[in-house]
């Protein structure tokens, strides 16, 4: 009688276990990569929106009034909420401007905060 060649059941099960562990680790790394990419993309777009808003205020001829307002805007493929707070300072000819940017998730009426930027604007 000839000897049979091939893998034993134990060898096959060990190979499947090793493959399963490697596949699980690879899926986790892929998931973390996608999450990091999305977070960095949102932070980048939100920071551009905040920079644009502060520069709009700086380009205005008049010192901004103390106030708070929000505006929804489309930027890139997403909808954003840009909230601008103009606060008084100890110096009457200077204002502190805080711009907070939040992104709306698909179908949500509430945005989640992504980025905040502060700056000081003075009288020209």
Residue pairs with C-beta under 8 A, 6 or more apart in sequence:
7 15
42 78
42 103
42 114
43 114
43 115
45 75
45 76
45 78
45 80
45 103
46 80
46 101
46 102
46 103
46 114
46 115
47 101
47 115
47 117
48 75
49 73
49 75
49 80
49 82
49 99
49 101
49 115
50 82
50 99
50 100
50 101
50 115
50 116
50 117
51 117
53 82
53 84
53 99
54 97
54 99
54 117
54 119
54 121
57 64
57 84
57 86
57 97
57 121
58 119
58 121
61 124
63 93
63 95
63 121
63 122
63 123
64 86
64 95
64 97
64 121
65 86
66 86
66 87
66 88
66 95
67 84
67 85
67 86
68 83
68 84
68 85
68 86
69 83
69 84
70 81
70 82
70 83
70 84
71 81
71 82
71 84
72 79
72 80
72 81
72 82
72 104
73 79
73 80
73 82
74 80
78 103
78 104
79 103
79 104
80 101
80 102
80 103
80 104
80 111
81 101
81 102
81 103
81 104
81 111
82 99
82 100
82 101
83 99
83 100
83 101
83 102
84 97
84 98
84 99
85 97
85 98
85 99
85 100
86 95
86 96
86 97
87 95
87 96
87 97
87 98
88 95
88 96
89 95
89 96
89 120
91 122
93 122
93 123
94 120
94 121
94 122
94 123
95 120
95 121
95 122
96 118
96 119
96 120
97 118
97 119
97 120
97 121
98 116
98 117
98 118
99 116
99 117
99 118
99 119
100 113
100 115
100 116
101 113
101 114
101 115
101 116
101 117
102 111
102 112
102 113
102 114
103 111
103 112
103 114
104 110
104 111
105 112
